């Protein structure tokens, strides 16, 4: 299962998320969590882990402020993984300047 989710892992543009946002399927994953671990927990219906992450604020839906900020940043890219029916996202880490 982890390998299947890993195959969906990749960077997406803000515009790629719009349809998923419209159906309320986007979940923001905190940097402290591994995106694949969260995906596996969702796929396995691990209610205890998912509920603990939600209560700790480590999994959340985008806020109105998030959506406004992202729509103004046309270069916004997100690390994402798909766990039907959800799309898990996180901004990729900033690249170091060479």
N, C-alpha and C positions, 0 to 999 in steps of 0.2 A: 504494500500500500504506500509506504514512504517513497519508494522508487517511482510509483505512478504519479504521485503529487510532485515529486522533484522534476519530472518531465515537463510540468506546466510552469515551473519557476522561471521567471524572467522579468526584464524591465519592460514597462509599458508607458506610453504617453498618457497624459491627463485625458486627452480626447478619447482614448481607448476605454476609459472607465465610465464614460457618460451613460451608456445604456445600462450598465450594471448599477450605477447610482440611481437611475430612474426606477429600477425595480427593488431598491433598498437592499442590495445584495453585497455591498462593499463593507468590509470590516478592517479597521486599522489595527495592526499588530504592533505593540510596543517594541522598541529596540532591545529590551531586556529578554524578549522571548525569541526562540528559534521559529522561523516561519513554518518550517516543515513539521516541527513538533506540534504546533498549533493545528496545522492542517490534518495531521494524523489524529489528534484528539477530536477534532470536529467529525472526521470521517468515521471514527469508532464510537461516536456519540458518548464521549467521556464527559458526562455532565459535571462531575465533581471538579475536574481541571478547568473546564471552560467557565463554569460559574465562578470559581475562585479568581480566574484572570479578569473576568468582567467586574467583579466586586473590587478588585485591586486597581481597576482602571487600565489594565494592560491590553484589553480588547474593547474596542468601542466603534460605534458608527461615526462617520464624519459629521462634524458640526456644520452649521450654516457658515461660521467663520472659516472653517477649513475649505468648504466649497467655494467661497468667495475668493480666498487667497489663491487656491489652485487655478481657478478660472482666469485670474489675472496673470499667472505665470505660465505662458504658453510653452516654456521649455520644461515644465515640471514632468519628471519621470518617477516612476514608482517601481519598487521591487514587488512582484505579485506572484501569487500561487492560486490555482483554482481548486476548490473543493466544492463541487456542485451542491447546492445552488449558490455558494458564496465565492467571492473573490477577496482573498486576503491581500492587504497591501502594506507596504512600508517604503518610505523614500530610501533609495540606495545611499550608502555613506558617501560623503563628499570625497572626491578624488584629490589626492595630494598634488600640489603644484610641483612640477619638475624644475 
